[in-house]
């Protein structure tokens, strides 16, 4: 299983950064390769992604969610991916967002991309776009403050 980790400091309060991250359906606005995310219920998401010219759909389940602290998920069924996003208050208007991804590469194109560190580079670009997205808005597009354990 491949992994990628990256952090970024965003100039918004922790609750704004966290609230935006819980708006999964807005991910295509700042995540490359994410075509659509549908939230099926409080715990389950359906993803449509394009990686290396290959389109995929899969479901993921949120395994942990604590407001202003963490959102974690795991792919459901035969999809082997997982992730965890943590939020750290750096000041009244500054937050560190840290992402850890675990993924399985399938096929020669994905294995080649992994060997060239493409997932980590994509994650860095996605976090840069998240920073631009949330800072330019100044507020979140919505919020879900429930907890899942």
C-alpha positions in Angstrom: 0.0 0.0 0.0 1.3 3.4 -0.9 1.2 6.4 1.4 1.2 10.2 1.1 1.4 12.8 3.8 1.2 16.6 3.6 0.3 19.6 5.8 -0.6 23.2 5.1 -1.3 26.3 7.1 -4.5 28.1 6.2 -5.3 31.5 7.4 -8.8 30.8 8.7 -10.0 29.8 12.2 -10.0 26.1 13.0 -13.8 25.8 12.9 -13.9 27.3 9.4 -11.2 24.9 8.0 -12.9 21.9 9.7 -16.4 22.9 8.6 -15.3 23.2 5.0 -13.6 19.8 5.0 -16.9 18.2 6.1 -18.5 19.6 2.9 -17.4 16.5 0.9 -19.5 17.4 -2.1 -17.4 20.5 -2.7 -14.1 18.5 -3.0 -14.1 18.6 -6.8 -13.7 22.4 -6.5 -10.2 22.0 -5.1 -9.2 18.3 -5.5 -7.6 17.2 -8.8 -8.9 14.0 -10.1 -12.1 14.1 -8.0 -15.1 14.3 -10.4 -17.9 13.9 -7.8 -18.5 13.1 -4.2 -22.0 12.3 -3.0 -22.7 12.0 0.7 -25.1 9.1 1.1 -25.7 9.6 4.8 -23.7 10.8 7.9 -21.1 8.0 7.5 -21.0 7.0 3.8 -19.7 8.7 0.7 -19.8 7.7 -3.0 -16.7 8.9 -5.0 -16.1 9.3 -8.8 -12.5 9.9 -9.5 -10.1 9.9 -12.5 -6.5 8.8 -11.9 -4.0 8.5 -14.7 -6.8 8.6 -17.3 -8.7 5.8 -15.6 -12.2 6.6 -14.1 -13.3 4.8 -11.0 -16.2 4.8 -8.6 -16.1 3.6 -5.0 -17.7 4.0 -1.6 -16.0 5.1 1.5 -17.1 5.1 5.1 -16.2 7.7 7.7 -14.6 5.9 10.6 -13.9 8.8 12.9 -15.1 12.4 13.0 -14.6 14.8 15.9 -15.3 18.5 15.3 -12.2 20.7 14.9 -9.9 17.7 15.4 -10.2 14.8 12.9 -12.0 13.3 9.9 -10.9 9.7 8.9 -12.3 7.3 6.4 -11.7 3.9 4.8 -12.7 2.6 1.4 -15.6 0.1 1.4 -15.8 -3.1 -0.5 -12.8 -4.0 -2.7 -11.4 -0.4 -2.7 -8.3 -0.3 -0.6 -7.8 3.3 0.5 -7.9 5.2 3.7 -7.2 8.6 5.0 -7.0 10.9 8.0 -7.2 14.7 8.2 -6.3 16.4 11.4 -6.7 20.1 12.3 -4.4 22.0 14.7 -5.2 25.5 15.9 -2.1 27.7 15.4 -3.8 31.0 16.4 -7.2 32.6 16.3 -7.1 32.8 12.5 -4.6 30.1 11.6 -4.9 26.4 11.3 -2.7 23.5 10.3 -4.4 20.9 8.1 -2.6 17.6 7.9 -3.5 14.8 5.6 -2.4 11.2 5.6 -3.5 8.9 2.7 -3.1 5.2 2.2 -3.9 3.7 -1.2 -3.5 0.6 -3.3 -2.1 1.1 -6.8 -3.9 -0.9 -9.5 -2.3 -1.3 -12.9 0.9 -0.2 -14.5 0.0 3.5 -14.9 -0.8 3.9 -11.1 2.3 1.9 -10.1 4.4 4.1 -12.3 2.8 7.2 -10.9 3.4 6.0 -7.4 7.1 5.3 -8.2 7.3 9.0 -9.4 5.7 10.2 -6.1 2.7 11.5 -8.1 0.2 11.0 -5.2 2.2 13.1 -2.8 2.6 15.9 -5.4 -1.1 15.8 -6.2 -1.9 16.0 -2.4 0.3 19.0 -2.1 -1.5 20.7 -5.0 -4.9 19.8 -3.6 -4.0 21.3 -0.2 -2.7 24.5 -2.0 -6.0 24.7 -3.8 -7.9 24.1 -0.5 -6.0 27.0 1.0 -6.8 29.3 -1.9 -10.4 28.1 -1.9 -11.1 28.7 1.8 -9.0 31.8 2.2 -10.6 33.5 -0.8 -14.1 32.8 0.5 -13.3 33.7 4.1 -16.1 31.3 5.2 -17.1 27.7 4.8 -19.8 26.6 2.3 -21.6 24.6 5.1 -20.8 22.6 8.2 -21.6 19.3 9.9 -20.5 19.3 13.5 -21.6 15.7 14.4 -19.3 13.1 15.8 -18.7 9.6 14.5 -16.6 7.0 16.3 
